[in-house]
Amino acid sequence: MTMRAARFLLIAVALVHVVIPAVMWWQRGQLHDQIARENPGLPPAGVNGAVEVALIAAAVFHAVFAILNLWLARRLATGRGQIATTIVQLLAAAFSIVSWRSSPMFHAVIPVVTAAELLTVVLVWLPSRETRRPATP
């Protein structure tokens, strides 16, 4: 049951990684205003360029983590991948700090996703019923 829950969380987090760049693209005006506000000396063409770079970087970063999470969910289904899952989820949680600092756009989502990533780490290391050995008398 714990591996099933971990796999569910990995798939849910993968979906979030797909949605975030789409929301950023959809809210690119808000992103533009934020970059312009934080960089008042940047000319309009520079702000537009920074928006494009931010959108491309977000798409690549989140695509990588979406794919990794789906791959990890598949690995866990075979009883493997606990170490890789732990490393990827801890890295993602650390990267959340960067996301938190860089944009307030996702402040409501970041703590929830980070909690799911950390819970996934806990779940992959909890013994499941399938792996428990019967007690010896």
N, C-alpha and C positions, 0 to 999 in steps of 0.2 A: 504493500500500500504506500509506503514512503517513496519508493521509486516512481510509482505512478503519479503521486503528487508532485514530485520533482520534475517529472517529464511534463506535466500539465503547466507548471510554472515556467519552464523553459519555453514552451510553445506560446504561452501568454506574453512573455517578455519579448519573444521574437516578433509577435504581432505588433507590440508597441514600437519596436524598432522599425517596422514598416510604416507605421502611422506617423511617427514624429517628423520625418523629412517631408511627408505630404502636407502636414499641418504647417510646417515652416514655409513651404512653397506657397501654400494658400494664404498665409499671413505674412508674406514677404514685405508688405507695406509696413507692418509693425516692426519687422526686422530692420528694414531700411531706416525707419525713424530712430530706432534704438542705436544703430551704428552711427548715424549722423549726430545724435545727442552725445554719445560717448566720445566722438572724434570731431569736435567743432571745427578744426582746421582742415579737415578733409574736404576736397572739392566734390561737387555732386557726382562727377564721373568716378572718383575714388570710392565714394559711398556705394554707388551702383556696382562697382567691381568687387568691393568687400562683400556685398550681399550675394553676388554670384559665387564667390569663393566659399562663403559660409554655407550656401545651399548645396554646392557640390561636395564639400567636405562632410556635411551632415549626411548626405545620401550615401557616400562611400562608407563612412564610419558605421552608420546604422545598418547598412546592407551586410557588412562584414559580421556584425554582431547578430543580426537576424539569422544569417546562414549558419553561424557557429552554434547558436542556440538550437536550431532545428537539427543540426548534425549531432549535437550532444544529446538531445532527446532521443534520437534514434540509437545512439551508442548505449545510453542507459537502458533501453529496451532489451539490449543483448546482455546486460549485466556488466558492461564495461563503461569506462569513461568517467569514473568518479574523480580522478585527479585532474583530468582536463576540464571537467565541469567546475571544479573548485577554482582552478586558476582563472578560467574565463569569467566566472561570476565575480570573483574578487577584483579582477581588473576592471570589469564593468562598473562595479560599485565605486572603485577609486575614480574612474573617469566621470562618475556622476558629480563629483566635486567640481570638476572643470565645467561641466554643463551648468551646474548651479550658479557658478560665478559668471559664466559668459552670457547668460540670458535669463531673464525672469519669466520668459514665455512658458516654461514648463515646470515652474516651481511647485505646482500642485501635483505633478506626475512623478517627478524625480524621487521623492521619498518613498512612494508606493512601489515603484520599480526597484529601487535599491533594496527595500525590505524583501521583495520577492526574490531578488538575486541572493541575498544573504540567507534567506530561509531555504532556498534551493541547496546551498552549500551544507546547511545543517541536515537537510533531508537525505542527501546522498550518503551521508556518513552514519545515519541512524540505522541500526539493524532492522531489517524487515522480517516479516514472518517467514518469508521464503528462505532467508539466509540463517535464521536462528537454528541452532542445533538443540535437540532435545536434552534436557538435563539428565545427567547420569545419576543413578541412585547411589 
